[in-house]
Amino acid sequence: MQDKPIALVTGANQGIGLQIAKDLKAHGFTVLVGSRDFERGEAAVREVGADAQALQLDVTDQASIDAAAARIRSDFGRLDVLIQNAAISNTSRLPGQAIADHSKTTRPSVVSLDEMRAVWDTNVFGVLAVYQAMLPLLRATPGSRIVNVSSGVGSLSTNSDPAFAYRGIFGPVYSASKTALNALTLAMAIELEPEGIRVNAVSPGYTKTNLNGYSGTETVEDGAREAVRVALLGPDGPTGTFTRWEGETIPW
């Protein structure tokens, strides 16, 4: 019988997701490394070590999501922690192109609707699809938790401040997808609060990952910290929050 807590991390074959998987394993979890490409997931598992398993999971493919949920149900019968980390920032940024330059192509007046749909399909609809598929497994564990990895650039309050350094890149694609993710997080928290399932959003900060072409200023170790801290909160922990390390509240 599996007595260790079970955590699923989406998009865990690289970057922040991989680091979250490593950290949760160090805290005694059996970690399911969600990866769109199963071979890359298996390579990540070799980095994580024992008590980690690769799980083929494409958050934009309902059949893949359903198969992943079925495997978790068959192998473990429950899920203690779901960390929704899988995300993309764009599909059209040119190699070496500065984020500020690319953001000029995603203004509301000129943005490609196909680009917006592709990013939102992963960052918003994919999160909801995984939530719906994994919820019966989370409900099988008293005190289970969901952590959605968002971004401070999705904060409407922060972007309303003319002094905010990244205000100029706020647009309908990545930034607004994280705004929508924040709204989903709050909706999930409200729905599950009577059941004692905690749902929170976290920001990893501007972390050096493939998502931003490795232009970030923080390490993946730093970027993973808040997601792990919130995942480890007990049944009396908060729900419906949006924080960055160490528990600093970000306004919606």
QUIZI-V899701 format. One record per helix or strand of 2 or more residues. SS is the DSSP state (helix for helix, strand for strand). FROM is the first residue (numbers start at 0). TO is the last residue. Records with the same first field share a line. If there is no record, write none. Layout:
BEGIN
SS->FROM-TO / FROM-TO
END
This chain:
BEGIN
strand->5-8 / 29-34 / 51-55 / 80-83 / 144-149 / 197-202 / 241-243 / 247-248
helix->14-25 / 37-47 / 61-74 / 98-105 / 112-138 / 151-153 / 155-158 / 166-168 / 173-194 / 209-211 / 219-230
END
